[in-house]
């Protein structure tokens, strides 16, 4: 899990952040709303096996995104269950995707 601090923007909502991420990543990845039940605010999906969950944090005096790697497809989660597949995914595709999302947090949009 990583935390990306951005300039404090108390007016930034999940919907606005989702649209900014969609606009910037739509050529490369799918960006979906997260689940309603305490899940991420939205998910950036590279493929069935690689994605990043994003949660907007509005704390007193700061705005941040909490991101962590995920397997977006439930079927793929069943196939890739276990620590060894997670390590393989981290070093093959998650790390690059996390780096892209982290660097986007420093973009002029925020």
PDB file as gemmi writes it, atoms N, CA and C in Angstrom:
CRYST1    1.000    1.000    1.000  90.00  90.00  90.00 P 1                      
ATOM      1  N   UNK A   1       0.845  -1.174   0.000  1.00  0.00           N  
ATOM      2  CA  UNK A   1       0.000   0.000   0.000  1.00  0.00           C  
ATOM      3  C   UNK A   1       0.889   1.234   0.000  1.00  0.00           C  
ATOM      4  N   UNK A   2       0.458   2.240  -0.737  1.00  0.00           N  
ATOM      5  CA  UNK A   2       1.176   3.505  -0.788  1.00  0.00           C  
ATOM      6  C   UNK A   2       0.196   4.636  -0.544  1.00  0.00           C  
ATOM      7  N   UNK A   3       0.702   5.712  -0.015  1.00  0.00           N  
ATOM      8  CA  UNK A   3      -0.111   6.899   0.216  1.00  0.00           C  
ATOM      9  C   UNK A   3       0.511   8.033  -0.587  1.00  0.00           C  
ATOM     10  N   UNK A   4      -0.291   8.661  -1.441  1.00  0.00           N  
ATOM     11  CA  UNK A   4       0.181   9.751  -2.277  1.00  0.00           C  
ATOM     12  C   UNK A   4      -0.440  11.042  -1.763  1.00  0.00           C  
ATOM     13  N   UNK A   5       0.378  11.898  -1.192  1.00  0.00           N  
ATOM     14  CA  UNK A   5      -0.108  13.188  -0.722  1.00  0.00           C  
ATOM     15  C   UNK A   5      -0.161  14.150  -1.901  1.00  0.00           C  
ATOM     16  N   UNK A   6      -1.272  14.871  -2.029  1.00  0.00           N  
ATOM     17  CA  UNK A   6      -1.393  15.894  -3.058  1.00  0.00           C  
ATOM     18  C   UNK A   6      -1.698  17.221  -2.365  1.00  0.00           C  
ATOM     19  N   UNK A   7      -1.706  18.293  -3.140  1.00  0.00           N  
ATOM     20  CA  UNK A   7      -2.047  19.594  -2.574  1.00  0.00           C  
ATOM     21  C   UNK A   7      -3.434  19.489  -1.946  1.00  0.00           C  
ATOM     22  N   UNK A   8      -3.604  20.089  -0.778  1.00  0.00           N  
ATOM     23  CA  UNK A   8      -4.884  19.991  -0.058  1.00  0.00           C  
ATOM     24  C   UNK A   8      -6.006  20.583  -0.907  1.00  0.00           C  
ATOM     25  N   UNK A   9      -7.002  19.760  -1.197  1.00  0.00           N  
ATOM     26  CA  UNK A   9      -8.169  20.163  -1.991  1.00  0.00           C  
ATOM     27  C   UNK A   9      -9.420  19.631  -1.309  1.00  0.00           C  
ATOM     28  N   UNK A  10      -9.932  20.348  -0.330  1.00  0.00           N  
ATOM     29  CA  UNK A  10     -11.112  19.844   0.380  1.00  0.00           C  
ATOM     30  C   UNK A  10     -12.337  19.697  -0.513  1.00  0.00           C  
ATOM     31  N   UNK A  11     -12.383  20.392  -1.652  1.00  0.00           N  
ATOM     32  CA  UNK A  11     -13.520  20.306  -2.560  1.00  0.00           C  
ATOM     33  C   UNK A  11     -13.443  19.088  -3.482  1.00  0.00           C  
ATOM     34  N   UNK A  12     -12.324  18.373  -3.494  1.00  0.00           N  
ATOM     35  CA  UNK A  12     -12.166  17.192  -4.354  1.00  0.00           C  
ATOM     36  C   UNK A  12     -13.024  16.045  -3.821  1.00  0.00           C  
ATOM     37  N   UNK A  13     -13.913  15.555  -4.664  1.00  0.00           N  
ATOM     38  CA  UNK A  13     -14.777  14.437  -4.290  1.00  0.00           C  
ATOM     39  C   UNK A  13     -14.307  13.178  -5.010  1.00  0.00           C  
ATOM     40  N   UNK A  14     -14.842  12.057  -4.606  1.00  0.00           N  
ATOM     41  CA  UNK A  14     -14.512  10.792  -5.264  1.00  0.00           C  
ATOM     42  C   UNK A  14     -14.928  10.842  -6.730  1.00  0.00           C  
ATOM     43  N   UNK A  15     -16.104  11.383  -7.007  1.00  0.00           N  
ATOM     44  CA  UNK A  15     -16.576  11.468  -8.396  1.00  0.00           C  
ATOM     45  C   UNK A  15     -15.657  12.325  -9.253  1.00  0.00           C  
ATOM     46  N   UNK A  16     -15.194  13.468  -8.719  1.00  0.00           N  
ATOM     47  CA  UNK A  16     -14.277  14.333  -9.470  1.00  0.00           C  
ATOM     48  C   UNK A  16     -12.948  13.625  -9.693  1.00  0.00           C  
ATOM     49  N   UNK A  17     -12.427  12.979  -8.658  1.00  0.00           N  
ATOM     50  CA  UNK A  17     -11.159  12.253  -8.789  1.00  0.00           C  
ATOM     51  C   UNK A  17     -11.292  11.121  -9.800  1.00  0.00           C  
ATOM     52  N   UNK A  18     -12.398  10.407  -9.750  1.00  0.00           N  
ATOM     53  CA  UNK A  18     -12.641   9.318 -10.692  1.00  0.00           C  
ATOM     54  C   UNK A  18     -12.622   9.836 -12.131  1.00  0.00           C  
ATOM     55  N   UNK A  19     -13.269  10.963 -12.380  1.00  0.00           N  
ATOM     56  CA  UNK A  19     -13.299  11.526 -13.731  1.00  0.00           C  
ATOM     57  C   UNK A  19     -11.905  11.966 -14.184  1.00  0.00           C  
ATOM     58  N   UNK A  20     -11.106  12.532 -13.277  1.00  0.00           N  
ATOM     59  CA  UNK A  20      -9.737  12.934 -13.628  1.00  0.00           C  
ATOM     60  C   UNK A  20      -8.909  11.706 -13.981  1.00  0.00           C  
ATOM     61  N   UNK A  21      -9.002  10.663 -13.179  1.00  0.00           N  
ATOM     62  CA  UNK A  21      -8.267   9.429 -13.466  1.00  0.00           C  
ATOM     63  C   UNK A  21      -8.767   8.800 -14.767  1.00  0.00           C  
ATOM     64  N   UNK A  22     -10.075   8.792 -14.983  1.00  0.00           N  
ATOM     65  CA  UNK A  22     -10.636   8.233 -16.225  1.00  0.00           C  
ATOM     66  C   UNK A  22     -10.111   8.980 -17.446  1.00  0.00           C  
ATOM     67  N   UNK A  23     -10.126  10.291 -17.363  1.00  0.00           N  
ATOM     68  CA  UNK A  23      -9.666  11.107 -18.479  1.00  0.00           C  
ATOM     69  C   UNK A  23      -8.189  10.835 -18.788  1.00  0.00           C  
ATOM     70  N   UNK A  24      -7.390  10.664 -17.772  1.00  0.00           N  
ATOM     71  CA  UNK A  24      -5.950  10.502 -17.968  1.00  0.00           C  
ATOM     72  C   UNK A  24      -5.532   9.072 -18.304  1.00  0.00           C  
ATOM     73  N   UNK A  25      -6.267   8.078 -17.814  1.00  0.00           N  
ATOM     74  CA  UNK A  25      -5.863   6.692 -18.004  1.00  0.00           C  
ATOM     75  C   UNK A  25      -6.723   5.928 -19.009  1.00  0.00           C  
ATOM     76  N   UNK A  26      -7.751   6.546 -19.580  1.00  0.00           N  
ATOM     77  CA  UNK A  26      -8.695   5.815 -20.422  1.00  0.00           C  
ATOM     78  C   UNK A  26      -8.064   5.219 -21.672  1.00  0.00           C  
ATOM     79  N   UNK A  27      -6.985   5.805 -22.179  1.00  0.00           N  
ATOM     80  CA  UNK A  27      -6.317   5.241 -23.360  1.00  0.00           C  
ATOM     81  C   UNK A  27      -5.571   3.948 -23.038  1.00  0.00           C  
ATOM     82  N   UNK A  28      -5.127   3.809 -21.789  1.00  0.00           N  
ATOM     83  CA  UNK A  28      -4.306   2.662 -21.408  1.00  0.00           C  
ATOM     84  C   UNK A  28      -5.054   1.613 -20.600  1.00  0.00           C  
ATOM     85  N   UNK A  29      -5.912   2.057 -19.682  1.00  0.00           N  
ATOM     86  CA  UNK A  29      -6.536   1.156 -18.726  1.00  0.00           C  
ATOM     87  C   UNK A  29      -8.020   1.473 -18.578  1.00  0.00           C  
ATOM     88  N   UNK A  30      -8.739   0.528 -17.982  1.00  0.00           N  
ATOM     89  CA  UNK A  30     -10.137   0.761 -17.624  1.00  0.00           C  
ATOM     90  C   UNK A  30     -10.167   1.317 -16.206  1.00  0.00           C  
ATOM     91  N   UNK A  31     -11.022   2.294 -15.980  1.00  0.00           N  
ATOM     92  CA  UNK A  31     -11.177   2.869 -14.640  1.00  0.00           C  
ATOM     93  C   UNK A  31     -12.636   2.680 -14.243  1.00  0.00           C  
ATOM     94  N   UNK A  32     -12.852   1.941 -13.149  1.00  0.00           N  
ATOM     95  CA  UNK A  32     -14.205   1.590 -12.700  1.00  0.00           C  
ATOM     96  C   UNK A  32     -14.455   2.113 -11.295  1.00  0.00           C  
ATOM     97  N   UNK A  33     -15.717   2.362 -11.005  1.00  0.00           N  
ATOM     98  CA  UNK A  33     -16.095   2.693  -9.631  1.00  0.00           C  
ATOM     99  C   UNK A  33     -15.868   1.476  -8.759  1.00  0.00           C  
ATOM    100  N   UNK A  34     -15.546   1.713  -7.499  1.00  0.00           N  
ATOM    101  CA  UNK A  34     -15.334   0.620  -6.563  1.00  0.00           C  
ATOM    102  C   UNK A  34     -16.650   0.089  -6.033  1.00  0.00           C  
ATOM    103  N   UNK A  35     -16.550  -0.849  -5.121  1.00  0.00           N  
ATOM    104  CA  UNK A  35     -17.764  -1.440  -4.555  1.00  0.00           C  
ATOM    105  C   UNK A  35     -18.375  -0.513  -3.510  1.00  0.00           C  
ATOM    106  N   UNK A  36     -19.618  -0.720  -3.254  1.00  0.00           N  
ATOM    107  CA  UNK A  36     -20.355   0.119  -2.315  1.00  0.00           C  
ATOM    108  C   UNK A  36     -19.994  -0.222  -0.867  1.00  0.00           C  
ATOM    109  N   UNK A  37     -19.663  -1.462  -0.610  1.00  0.00           N  
ATOM    110  CA  UNK A  37     -19.434  -1.919   0.760  1.00  0.00           C  
ATOM    111  C   UNK A  37     -17.970  -1.826   1.174  1.00  0.00           C  
ATOM    112  N   UNK A  38     -17.551  -0.667   1.633  1.00  0.00           N  
ATOM    113  CA  UNK A  38     -16.225  -0.467   2.207  1.00  0.00           C  
ATOM    114  C   UNK A  38     -15.069  -0.902   1.310  1.00  0.00           C  
ATOM    115  N   UNK A  39     -15.277  -0.913   0.026  1.00  0.00           N  
ATOM    116  CA  UNK A  39     -14.208  -1.244  -0.898  1.00  0.00           C  
ATOM    117  C   UNK A  39     -13.478   0.016  -1.322  1.00  0.00           C  
ATOM    118  N   UNK A  40     -12.694  -0.096  -2.369  1.00  0.00           N  
ATOM    119  CA  UNK A  40     -11.998   1.089  -2.857  1.00  0.00           C  
ATOM    120  C   UNK A  40     -12.991   2.057  -3.508  1.00  0.00           C  
ATOM    121  N   UNK A  41     -12.578   3.310  -3.630  1.00  0.00           N  
ATOM    122  CA  UNK A  41     -13.433   4.286  -4.308  1.00  0.00           C  
ATOM    123  C   UNK A  41     -13.494   3.990  -5.801  1.00  0.00           C  
ATOM    124  N   UNK A  42     -12.346   3.602  -6.372  1.00  0.00           N  
ATOM    125  CA  UNK A  42     -12.325   3.170  -7.765  1.00  0.00           C  
ATOM    126  C   UNK A  42     -11.124   2.283  -8.028  1.00  0.00           C  
ATOM    127  N   UNK A  43     -11.169   1.595  -9.173  1.00  0.00           N  
ATOM    128  CA  UNK A  43     -10.138   0.631  -9.541  1.00  0.00           C  
ATOM    129  C   UNK A  43      -9.620   0.972 -10.928  1.00  0.00           C  
ATOM    130  N   UNK A  44      -8.297   0.990 -11.062  1.00  0.00           N  
ATOM    131  CA  UNK A  44      -7.657   1.145 -12.365  1.00  0.00           C  
ATOM    132  C   UNK A  44      -7.251  -0.256 -12.792  1.00  0.00           C  
ATOM    133  N   UNK A  45      -7.866  -0.745 -13.879  1.00  0.00           N  
ATOM    134  CA  UNK A  45      -7.697  -2.139 -14.290  1.00  0.00           C  
ATOM    135  C   UNK A  45      -6.861  -2.220 -15.563  1.00  0.00           C  
ATOM    136  N   UNK A  46      -5.720  -2.895 -15.451  1.00  0.00           N  
ATOM    137  CA  UNK A  46      -4.867  -3.126 -16.620  1.00  0.00           C  
ATOM    138  C   UNK A  46      -5.361  -4.350 -17.380  1.00  0.00           C  
ATOM    139  N   UNK A  47      -5.642  -5.417 -16.656  1.00  0.00           N  
ATOM    140  CA  UNK A  47      -6.207  -6.643 -17.218  1.00  0.00           C  
ATOM    141  C   UNK A  47      -6.863  -7.407 -16.076  1.00  0.00           C  
ATOM    142  N   UNK A  48      -7.308  -8.623 -16.316  1.00  0.00           N  
ATOM    143  CA  UNK A  48      -8.006  -9.388 -15.281  1.00  0.00           C  
ATOM    144  C   UNK A  48      -7.126  -9.674 -14.068  1.00  0.00           C  
ATOM    145  N   UNK A  49      -5.805  -9.678 -14.264  1.00  0.00           N  
ATOM    146  CA  UNK A  49      -4.884 -10.046 -13.197  1.00  0.00           C  
ATOM    147  C   UNK A  49      -4.187  -8.860 -12.536  1.00  0.00           C  
ATOM    148  N   UNK A  50      -4.212  -7.694 -13.164  1.00  0.00           N  
ATOM    149  CA  UNK A  50      -3.463  -6.542 -12.647  1.00  0.00           C  
ATOM    150  C   UNK A  50      -4.328  -5.298 -12.572  1.00  0.00           C  
ATOM    151  N   UNK A  51      -4.348  -4.715 -11.392  1.00  0.00           N  
ATOM    152  CA  UNK A  51      -5.083  -3.481 -11.193  1.00  0.00           C  
ATOM    153  C   UNK A  51      -4.608  -2.784  -9.940  1.00  0.00           C  
ATOM    154  N   UNK A  52      -5.100  -1.565  -9.748  1.00  0.00           N  
ATOM    155  CA  UNK A  52      -4.765  -0.777  -8.568  1.00  0.00           C  
ATOM    156  C   UNK A  52      -6.064  -0.257  -7.976  1.00  0.00           C  
ATOM    157  N   UNK A  53      -6.245  -0.476  -6.686  1.00  0.00           N  
ATOM    158  CA  UNK A  53      -7.387   0.071  -5.972  1.00  0.00           C  
ATOM    159  C   UNK A  53      -6.993   1.446  -5.452  1.00  0.00           C  
ATOM    160  N   UNK A  54      -7.902   2.404  -5.553  1.00  0.00           N  
ATOM    161  CA  UNK A  54      -7.625   3.777  -5.139  1.00  0.00           C  
ATOM    162  C   UNK A  54      -8.704   4.230  -4.163  1.00  0.00           C  
ATOM    163  N   UNK A  55      -8.263   4.850  -3.083  1.00  0.00           N  
ATOM    164  CA  UNK A  55      -9.183   5.389  -2.087  1.00  0.00           C  
ATOM    165  C   UNK A  55      -8.781   6.833  -1.802  1.00  0.00           C  
ATOM    166  N   UNK A  56      -9.717   7.766  -1.938  1.00  0.00           N  
ATOM    167  CA  UNK A  56      -9.472   9.172  -1.653  1.00  0.00           C  
ATOM    168  C   UNK A  56      -9.570   9.406  -0.152  1.00  0.00           C  
ATOM    169  N   UNK A  57      -8.553  10.046   0.404  1.00  0.00           N  
ATOM    170  CA  UNK A  57      -8.541  10.373   1.833  1.00  0.00           C  
ATOM    171  C   UNK A  57      -8.605  11.887   1.991  1.00  0.00           C  
ATOM    172  N   UNK A  58      -9.620  12.372   2.659  1.00  0.00           N  
ATOM    173  CA  UNK A  58      -9.733  13.790   2.984  1.00  0.00           C  
ATOM    174  C   UNK A  58      -9.558  13.906   4.490  1.00  0.00           C  
ATOM    175  N   UNK A  59      -8.365  14.265   4.889  1.00  0.00           N  
ATOM    176  CA  UNK A  59      -8.068  14.421   6.307  1.00  0.00           C  
ATOM    177  C   UNK A  59      -7.891  15.904   6.600  1.00  0.00           C  
ATOM    178  N   UNK A  60      -7.870  16.261   7.861  1.00  0.00           N  
ATOM    179  CA  UNK A  60      -7.732  17.664   8.227  1.00  0.00           C  
ATOM    180  C   UNK A  60      -6.400  18.218   7.727  1.00  0.00           C  
ATOM    181  N   UNK A  61      -6.484  19.177   6.821  1.00  0.00           N  
ATOM    182  CA  UNK A  61      -5.281  19.835   6.318  1.00  0.00           C  
ATOM    183  C   UNK A  61      -4.552  19.107   5.199  1.00  0.00           C  
ATOM    184  N   UNK A  62      -5.043  17.956   4.767  1.00  0.00           N  
ATOM    185  CA  UNK A  62      -4.363  17.254   3.668  1.00  0.00           C  
ATOM    186  C   UNK A  62      -5.323  16.390   2.868  1.00  0.00           C  
ATOM    187  N   UNK A  63      -4.964  16.216   1.614  1.00  0.00           N  
ATOM    188  CA  UNK A  63      -5.702  15.341   0.707  1.00  0.00           C  
ATOM    189  C   UNK A  63      -4.715  14.310   0.196  1.00  0.00           C  
ATOM    190  N   UNK A  64      -5.136  13.057   0.126  1.00  0.00           N  
ATOM    191  CA  UNK A  64      -4.230  11.992  -0.304  1.00  0.00           C  
ATOM    192  C   UNK A  64      -5.018  10.887  -0.991  1.00  0.00           C  
ATOM    193  N   UNK A  65      -4.274  10.065  -1.704  1.00  0.00           N  
ATOM    194  CA  UNK A  65      -4.827   8.845  -2.272  1.00  0.00           C  
ATOM    195  C   UNK A  65      -4.094   7.676  -1.657  1.00  0.00           C  
ATOM    196  N   UNK A  66      -4.843   6.670  -1.243  1.00  0.00           N  
ATOM    197  CA  UNK A  66      -4.246   5.424  -0.771  1.00  0.00           C  
ATOM    198  C   UNK A  66      -4.422   4.429  -1.910  1.00  0.00           C  
ATOM    199  N   UNK A  67      -3.322   3.831  -2.349  1.00  0.00           N  
ATOM    200  CA  UNK A  67      -3.386   2.887  -3.464  1.00  0.00           C  
ATOM    201  C   UNK A  67      -2.744   1.568  -3.066  1.00  0.00           C  
ATOM    202  N   UNK A  68      -3.236   0.490  -3.642  1.00  0.00           N  
ATOM    203  CA  UNK A  68      -2.651  -0.812  -3.415  1.00  0.00           C  
ATOM    204  C   UNK A  68      -2.973  -1.725  -4.595  1.00  0.00           C  
ATOM    205  N   UNK A  69      -2.104  -2.677  -4.881  1.00  0.00           N  
ATOM    206  CA  UNK A  69      -2.332  -3.571  -6.013  1.00  0.00           C  
ATOM    207  C   UNK A  69      -3.480  -4.538  -5.731  1.00  0.00           C  
ATOM    208  N   UNK A  70      -4.115  -4.979  -6.809  1.00  0.00           N  
ATOM    209  CA  UNK A  70      -5.228  -5.908  -6.672  1.00  0.00           C  
ATOM    210  C   UNK A  70      -5.364  -6.766  -7.925  1.00  0.00           C  
ATOM    211  N   UNK A  71      -6.086  -7.839  -7.786  1.00  0.00           N  
ATOM    212  CA  UNK A  71      -6.510  -8.643  -8.933  1.00  0.00           C  
ATOM    213  C   UNK A  71      -7.981  -8.284  -9.136  1.00  0.00           C  
ATOM    214  N   UNK A  72      -8.297  -7.488 -10.179  1.00  0.00           N  
ATOM    215  CA  UNK A  72      -9.659  -6.970 -10.326  1.00  0.00           C  
ATOM    216  C   UNK A  72     -10.732  -8.017 -10.604  1.00  0.00           C  
ATOM    217  N   UNK A  73     -10.390  -9.097 -11.278  1.00  0.00           N  
ATOM    218  CA  UNK A  73     -11.379 -10.104 -11.644  1.00  0.00           C  
ATOM    219  C   UNK A  73     -11.513 -11.154 -10.537  1.00  0.00           C  
ATOM    220  N   UNK A  74     -12.747 -11.442 -10.148  1.00  0.00           N  
ATOM    221  CA  UNK A  74     -12.973 -12.444  -9.093  1.00  0.00           C  
ATOM    222  C   UNK A  74     -12.502 -13.818  -9.560  1.00  0.00           C  
ATOM    223  N   UNK A  75     -12.758 -14.155 -10.817  1.00  0.00           N  
ATOM    224  CA  UNK A  75     -12.296 -15.441 -11.344  1.00  0.00           C  
ATOM    225  C   UNK A  75     -10.778 -15.552 -11.315  1.00  0.00           C  
ATOM    226  N   UNK A  76     -10.107 -14.462 -11.662  1.00  0.00           N  
ATOM    227  CA  UNK A  76      -8.639 -14.461 -11.628  1.00  0.00           C  
ATOM    228  C   UNK A  76      -8.130 -14.582 -10.194  1.00  0.00           C  
ATOM    229  N   UNK A  77      -8.855 -14.033  -9.240  1.00  0.00           N  
ATOM    230  CA  UNK A  77      -8.449 -14.162  -7.829  1.00  0.00           C  
ATOM    231  C   UNK A  77      -8.445 -15.628  -7.399  1.00  0.00           C  
ATOM    232  N   UNK A  78      -9.441 -16.383  -7.869  1.00  0.00           N  
ATOM    233  CA  UNK A  78      -9.497 -17.806  -7.535  1.00  0.00           C  
ATOM    234  C   UNK A  78      -8.316 -18.547  -8.147  1.00  0.00           C  
ATOM    235  N   UNK A  79      -7.997 -18.202  -9.389  1.00  0.00           N  
ATOM    236  CA  UNK A  79      -6.888 -18.866 -10.083  1.00  0.00           C  
ATOM    237  C   UNK A  79      -5.548 -18.519  -9.445  1.00  0.00           C  
ATOM    238  N   UNK A  80      -5.393 -17.270  -9.033  1.00  0.00           N  
ATOM    239  CA  UNK A  80      -4.099 -16.781  -8.544  1.00  0.00           C  
ATOM    240  C   UNK A  80      -4.014 -16.723  -7.023  1.00  0.00           C  
ATOM    241  N   UNK A  81      -4.811 -17.480  -6.322  1.00  0.00           N  
ATOM    242  CA  UNK A  81      -4.776 -17.456  -4.859  1.00  0.00           C  
ATOM    243  C   UNK A  81      -3.427 -17.954  -4.352  1.00  0.00           C  
ATOM    244  N   UNK A  82      -2.916 -17.283  -3.349  1.00  0.00           N  
ATOM    245  CA  UNK A  82      -1.660 -17.708  -2.728  1.00  0.00           C  
ATOM    246  C   UNK A  82      -0.587 -16.638  -2.802  1.00  0.00           C  
ATOM    247  N   UNK A  83       0.455 -16.828  -2.019  1.00  0.00           N  
ATOM    248  CA  UNK A  83       1.526 -15.839  -1.917  1.00  0.00           C  
ATOM    249  C   UNK A  83       2.466 -15.864  -3.122  1.00  0.00           C  
ATOM    250  N   UNK A  84       2.764 -17.032  -3.660  1.00  0.00           N  
ATOM    251  CA  UNK A  84       3.683 -17.127  -4.801  1.00  0.00           C  
ATOM    252  C   UNK A  84       3.118 -16.400  -6.028  1.00  0.00           C  
ATOM    253  N   UNK A  85       1.861 -16.646  -6.415  1.00  0.00           N  
ATOM    254  CA  UNK A  85       1.311 -15.881  -7.543  1.00  0.00           C  
ATOM    255  C   UNK A  85       1.301 -14.369  -7.295  1.00  0.00           C  
ATOM    256  N   UNK A  86       1.036 -13.961  -6.046  1.00  0.00           N  
ATOM    257  CA  UNK A  86       1.037 -12.525  -5.726  1.00  0.00           C  
ATOM    258  C   UNK A  86       2.428 -11.926  -5.915  1.00  0.00           C  
ATOM    259  N   UNK A  87       3.447 -12.651  -5.513  1.00  0.00           N  
ATOM    260  CA  UNK A  87       4.824 -12.167  -5.694  1.00  0.00           C  
ATOM    261  C   UNK A  87       5.160 -12.070  -7.175  1.00  0.00           C  
ATOM    262  N   UNK A  88       4.759 -13.073  -7.935  1.00  0.00           N  
ATOM    263  CA  UNK A  88       5.011 -13.050  -9.388  1.00  0.00           C  
ATOM    264  C   UNK A  88       4.301 -11.853 -10.017  1.00  0.00           C  
ATOM    265  N   UNK A  89       3.030 -11.625  -9.661  1.00  0.00           N  
ATOM    266  CA  UNK A  89       2.293 -10.487 -10.209  1.00  0.00           C  
ATOM    267  C   UNK A  89       2.942  -9.169  -9.824  1.00  0.00           C  
ATOM    268  N   UNK A  90       3.409  -9.074  -8.593  1.00  0.00           N  
ATOM    269  CA  UNK A  90       4.028  -7.825  -8.156  1.00  0.00           C  
ATOM    270  C   UNK A  90       5.235  -7.487  -9.027  1.00  0.00           C  
ATOM    271  N   UNK A  91       6.088  -8.450  -9.263  1.00  0.00           N  
ATOM    272  CA  UNK A  91       7.310  -8.172 -10.008  1.00  0.00           C  
ATOM    273  C   UNK A  91       7.108  -8.137 -11.521  1.00  0.00           C  
ATOM    274  N   UNK A  92       5.984  -8.646 -12.023  1.00  0.00           N  
ATOM    275  CA  UNK A  92       5.777  -8.620 -13.474  1.00  0.00           C  
ATOM    276  C   UNK A  92       4.910  -7.458 -13.930  1.00  0.00           C  
ATOM    277  N   UNK A  93       3.849  -7.117 -13.215  1.00  0.00           N  
ATOM    278  CA  UNK A  93       2.991  -6.041 -13.721  1.00  0.00           C  
ATOM    279  C   UNK A  93       2.521  -5.051 -12.671  1.00  0.00           C  
ATOM    280  N   UNK A  94       2.332  -5.476 -11.423  1.00  0.00           N  
ATOM    281  CA  UNK A  94       1.816  -4.560 -10.418  1.00  0.00           C  
ATOM    282  C   UNK A  94       2.767  -3.401 -10.160  1.00  0.00           C  
ATOM    283  N   UNK A  95       4.045  -3.688 -10.075  1.00  0.00           N  
ATOM    284  CA  UNK A  95       5.017  -2.651  -9.715  1.00  0.00           C  
ATOM    285  C   UNK A  95       4.989  -1.506 -10.728  1.00  0.00           C  
ATOM    286  N   UNK A  96       4.957  -1.835 -12.009  1.00  0.00           N  
ATOM    287  CA  UNK A  96       4.931  -0.805 -13.055  1.00  0.00           C  
ATOM    288  C   UNK A  96       3.646   0.013 -12.976  1.00  0.00           C  
ATOM    289  N   UNK A  97       2.517  -0.661 -12.800  1.00  0.00           N  
ATOM    290  CA  UNK A  97       1.236   0.030 -12.714  1.00  0.00           C  
ATOM    291  C   UNK A  97       1.173   0.931 -11.481  1.00  0.00           C  
ATOM    292  N   UNK A  98       1.645   0.451 -10.344  1.00  0.00           N  
ATOM    293  CA  UNK A  98       1.691   1.276  -9.133  1.00  0.00           C  
ATOM    294  C   UNK A  98       2.541   2.518  -9.351  1.00  0.00           C  
ATOM    295  N   UNK A  99       3.670   2.350 -10.012  1.00  0.00           N  
ATOM    296  CA  UNK A  99       4.568   3.479 -10.280  1.00  0.00           C  
ATOM    297  C   UNK A  99       3.871   4.525 -11.155  1.00  0.00           C  
ATOM    298  N   UNK A 100       3.132   4.079 -12.168  1.00  0.00           N  
ATOM    299  CA  UNK A 100       2.397   5.000 -13.033  1.00  0.00           C  
ATOM    300  C   UNK A 100       1.343   5.787 -12.251  1.00  0.00           C  
ATOM    301  N   UNK A 101       0.604   5.087 -11.405  1.00  0.00           N  
ATOM    302  CA  UNK A 101      -0.447   5.751 -10.634  1.00  0.00           C  
ATOM    303  C   UNK A 101       0.172   6.708  -9.619  1.00  0.00           C  
ATOM    304  N   UNK A 102       1.254   6.313  -8.978  1.00  0.00           N  
ATOM    305  CA  UNK A 102       1.934   7.199  -8.031  1.00  0.00           C  
ATOM    306  C   UNK A 102       2.399   8.472  -8.720  1.00  0.00           C  
ATOM    307  N   UNK A 103       3.014   8.351  -9.880  1.00  0.00           N  
ATOM    308  CA  UNK A 103       3.514   9.533 -10.575  1.00  0.00           C  
ATOM    309  C   UNK A 103       2.371  10.431 -11.038  1.00  0.00           C  
ATOM    310  N   UNK A 104       1.210   9.849 -11.336  1.00  0.00           N  
ATOM    311  CA  UNK A 104       0.056  10.646 -11.732  1.00  0.00           C  
ATOM    312  C   UNK A 104      -0.417  11.533 -10.587  1.00  0.00           C  
ATOM    313  N   UNK A 105      -0.217  11.108  -9.351  1.00  0.00           N  
ATOM    314  CA  UNK A 105      -0.608  11.911  -8.193  1.00  0.00           C  
ATOM    315  C   UNK A 105       0.120  13.231  -8.124  1.00  0.00           C  
ATOM    316  N   UNK A 106       1.235  13.345  -8.828  1.00  0.00           N  
ATOM    317  CA  UNK A 106       1.996  14.590  -8.826  1.00  0.00           C  
ATOM    318  C   UNK A 106       1.708  15.421 -10.071  1.00  0.00           C  
ATOM    319  N   UNK A 107       0.738  15.016 -10.853  1.00  0.00           N  
ATOM    320  CA  UNK A 107       0.375  15.728 -12.086  1.00  0.00           C  
ATOM    321  C   UNK A 107      -0.309  17.060 -11.755  1.00  0.00           C  
ATOM    322  N   UNK A 108      -0.325  17.992 -12.716  1.00  0.00           N  
ATOM    323  CA  UNK A 108      -0.942  19.304 -12.468  1.00  0.00           C  
ATOM    324  C   UNK A 108      -2.439  19.256 -12.167  1.00  0.00           C  
ATOM    325  N   UNK A 109      -3.106  18.127 -12.491  1.00  0.00           N  
ATOM    326  CA  UNK A 109      -4.542  18.013 -12.196  1.00  0.00           C  
ATOM    327  C   UNK A 109      -4.803  18.177 -10.704  1.00  0.00           C  
ATOM    328  N   UNK A 110      -3.815  17.779  -9.905  1.00  0.00           N  
ATOM    329  CA  UNK A 110      -4.003  17.815  -8.460  1.00  0.00           C  
ATOM    330  C   UNK A 110      -3.161  18.908  -7.860  1.00  0.00           C  
TER     331      UNK A 110                                                      
END                                                                             
